[in-house]
Amino acid sequence: MFGWRARLGFLVPPGNPTMEPEMAMLAIDGVTQHFTRMYATGVTGSLSGQEERNREQIAHVDEDVARLALVKPNVIVLGHTATSYTLGKRGEADLCARISGRHAIPFVTAFGSVIAALNHIGARRVAYAAPYGEADTLRGKAHLEQFGVTVPSFGRLEGVTNIYDESAERAYLLARRVDHADAQAIFLSGVGMPTLAAIGALERDLGKPVISSASAMMWNALRLAGVKQSIPGFGRLLAD
């Protein structure tokens, strides 16, 4: 198909080298992707200081959105899952409503996209895997539970020095480790850790849907932009 179909806008944490290449794997003709770096200080990708960086990103999100809105995207996604864990359920909803209303552009989060995806596939019992430290992993579990998701098993990636140095192979092993017989699906949190290349193999090996922050936010962005096209090779969610 020729011609412009949609523009997708993504807010990306500073220093994240992963998100653009991950999203490029999901490219569709006529759908352009636009990225703006959020504001935060410190060693990006480090487990130390993540909560403080999350709060810095929240404090500056309005100015970051204003820059991205200049390209007139059909939807804007806050591409940092752990920021939602800091905001909490009410704070996340208020932020999305405020920015959507201010710019007349749908504004969603990576985590909100995960919840929409889980609802879409009908998964209420979810194994949760994250590359964070212990405290942030527990925040993520609690945030899932705030949305009525039961977490029969969860775990974090061991030996992480910097999330941005991780690999899809390590994401695969983590998902295998947290899988549980009671889990209807697996959720791989975090856009800093590559996940897309692992999803197909995980679904074949485990026999259940696997959703990552990256796959969920692309699925949701396309849905909100009115683009109906499957992207095979990256799990059931995008192939549906």
C-alpha positions in Angstrom: 0.0 0.0 0.0 1.3 3.5 -0.9 0.8 6.7 0.9 0.7 7.9 4.5 -1.4 5.9 6.8 -0.4 7.0 10.3 2.2 8.6 12.4 3.1 7.0 15.8 4.9 9.1 18.4 7.0 7.6 21.2 8.6 9.2 24.3 11.9 7.4 25.0 14.1 7.6 28.1 17.4 9.2 27.5 20.2 6.8 26.8 17.9 4.0 25.6 19.6 2.5 22.5 17.0 -0.3 22.3 13.6 1.2 21.5 14.2 2.5 18.0 15.7 -0.7 16.7 13.0 -2.8 18.4 10.2 -0.6 16.8 12.0 -0.8 13.5 11.5 -4.5 13.5 7.7 -3.8 13.5 7.8 -1.3 10.6 4.7 -1.1 8.3 4.6 0.6 5.0 3.0 4.0 5.3 3.3 4.1 9.1 6.0 6.4 10.3 7.6 6.3 13.8 8.7 9.4 15.6 10.8 9.6 18.8 11.5 12.2 21.4 13.9 11.7 24.3 12.5 12.4 27.8 14.4 14.3 30.4 16.3 12.5 33.2 19.7 12.7 34.8 22.0 10.1 36.2 23.3 6.9 34.7 20.4 5.8 32.4 19.7 2.1 32.3 21.3 1.6 35.7 19.2 -0.1 38.4 20.4 2.4 40.9 18.4 5.6 40.9 15.6 4.3 38.7 12.8 5.7 40.9 14.4 9.1 40.9 14.8 9.1 37.1 11.2 8.0 36.8 10.1 11.0 38.8 12.2 13.4 36.7 10.6 12.0 33.5 7.2 12.6 35.0 8.0 16.1 36.0 9.1 17.0 32.4 6.7 14.9 30.4 4.5 17.9 29.3 7.4 19.7 27.6 8.5 16.4 26.0 5.0 15.7 24.6 4.8 19.3 23.3 7.9 18.7 21.1 6.6 15.4 19.8 3.2 16.8 19.1 4.7 19.1 16.5 4.8 16.2 14.0 1.1 15.7 14.6 1.1 12.0 15.4 -2.1 10.0 15.5 -1.1 8.7 19.0 1.6 9.2 21.5 3.0 6.4 23.7 5.0 7.0 26.9 7.6 4.3 26.1 8.9 3.5 29.6 7.0 0.9 31.6 8.5 1.5 35.0 7.3 5.2 35.0 3.8 3.8 35.4 4.8 1.9 38.5 5.9 5.2 40.0 2.7 7.0 39.0 0.3 4.3 40.3 -3.1 3.6 38.8 -4.8 6.9 39.5 -1.7 9.0 38.6 -1.3 7.1 35.3 -5.0 7.6 34.4 -4.8 11.3 35.3 -1.7 11.9 33.3 -3.1 10.2 30.2 -6.4 12.1 30.4 -4.7 15.5 31.0 -2.2 15.2 28.1 -4.8 13.7 25.7 -7.1 16.6 26.4 -4.4 19.2 26.1 -3.2 18.1 22.7 -6.3 16.4 21.3 -4.0 13.4 20.6 -4.5 10.0 22.3 -1.8 9.6 24.9 -1.2 6.1 26.4 1.6 4.4 28.4 3.5 1.3 27.6 2.0 -0.3 30.7 -1.5 0.8 29.8 -0.9 -0.9 26.4 0.0 -4.1 28.2 -3.3 -4.0 30.2 -5.2 -3.4 27.0 -3.4 -6.3 25.3 -4.0 -8.6 28.3 -7.7 -7.7 28.2 -7.7 -8.3 24.4 -6.4 -11.9 24.8 -8.4 -12.6 27.9 -5.5 -13.2 30.2 -6.2 -12.5 33.9 -3.5 -14.7 35.4 -0.1 -13.6 34.2 3.5 -14.5 35.0 5.6 -11.4 35.3 9.3 -11.0 34.4 11.4 -7.8 34.7 15.0 -6.6 34.4 14.7 -4.3 37.4 16.0 -4.3 40.9 14.0 -6.0 43.6 12.0 -2.9 44.7 11.0 -1.9 41.2 10.1 -5.4 40.3 7.7 -5.5 43.3 6.2 -2.2 42.3 5.5 -3.7 38.9 3.8 -6.7 40.4 1.7 -4.5 42.6 0.7 -2.3 39.7 -0.5 -5.3 37.7 -2.6 -6.4 40.7 -4.1 -2.9 40.9 -5.7 -3.7 37.5 -7.1 -7.0 38.7 -4.4 -9.2 37.3 -3.4 -12.2 39.3 0.4 -12.9 39.3 1.0 -16.6 40.1 4.7 -16.2 39.5 7.2 -13.4 39.0 11.0 -12.9 38.8 13.7 -10.5 37.9 16.8 -10.9 35.7 19.8 -11.6 37.8 23.2 -10.0 37.3 22.0 -6.8 35.5 24.6 -4.1 35.4 22.7 -1.9 32.9 19.3 -2.8 31.4 20.5 -1.4 28.0 23.2 -4.0 27.9 20.8 -7.0 28.1 19.8 -9.3 25.2 16.8 -11.1 23.8 18.5 -14.3 24.8 18.5 -13.3 28.4 14.9 -12.2 28.1 14.0 -15.6 26.8 15.7 -17.4 29.7 14.0 -15.1 32.2 10.5 -15.7 30.7 11.1 -19.5 30.8 12.1 -19.2 34.5 9.0 -17.3 35.6 6.5 -19.4 33.6 3.9 -21.1 35.8 1.2 -23.7 35.1 -1.5 -21.3 36.4 -0.4 -18.4 34.2 -2.4 -17.8 31.0 0.2 -15.5 29.6 3.7 -14.1 30.3 4.5 -10.4 30.5 8.1 -9.2 29.9 8.3 -5.7 31.4 10.7 -3.0 30.2 11.5 -1.4 26.9 15.2 -1.2 27.6 15.7 -4.9 27.4 15.3 -6.4 23.9 12.4 -8.8 23.8 10.8 -8.9 20.3 13.2 -11.5 18.9 12.4 -13.9 21.8 8.6 -13.8 21.7 8.0 -16.2 18.8 10.3 -18.9 20.3 8.8 -18.4 23.7 5.3 -18.9 22.5 6.3 -22.0 20.5 8.1 -23.5 23.5 5.6 -22.6 26.3 2.4 -22.9 24.4 0.9 -19.6 25.7 0.9 -15.9 24.7 3.9 -13.8 25.6 3.6 -10.0 25.7 6.4 -7.5 26.1 6.1 -3.8 26.7 7.4 -3.3 23.1 4.9 -5.6 21.4 2.0 -4.2 23.5 2.7 -0.6 22.8 3.1 -1.1 19.1 -0.1 -3.1 19.0 -2.0 -0.5 20.9 -0.5 2.4 18.9 -1.6 0.9 15.7 -5.0 0.1 17.1 -5.6 3.7 18.3 -4.3 5.0 15.0 -6.8 2.9 13.1 -4.3 0.7 11.3 -5.5 -2.8 11.0 -2.6 -5.0 9.8 -1.0 -8.0 11.3 2.8 -8.3 11.9 3.7 -12.0 11.9 6.7 -13.4 13.7 6.4 -11.5 17.0 3.7 -13.3 18.9 0.0 -13.9 18.7 -0.9 -10.3 19.8 0.7 -8.7 16.7 -0.2 -11.6 14.4 -3.9 -11.4 15.3 
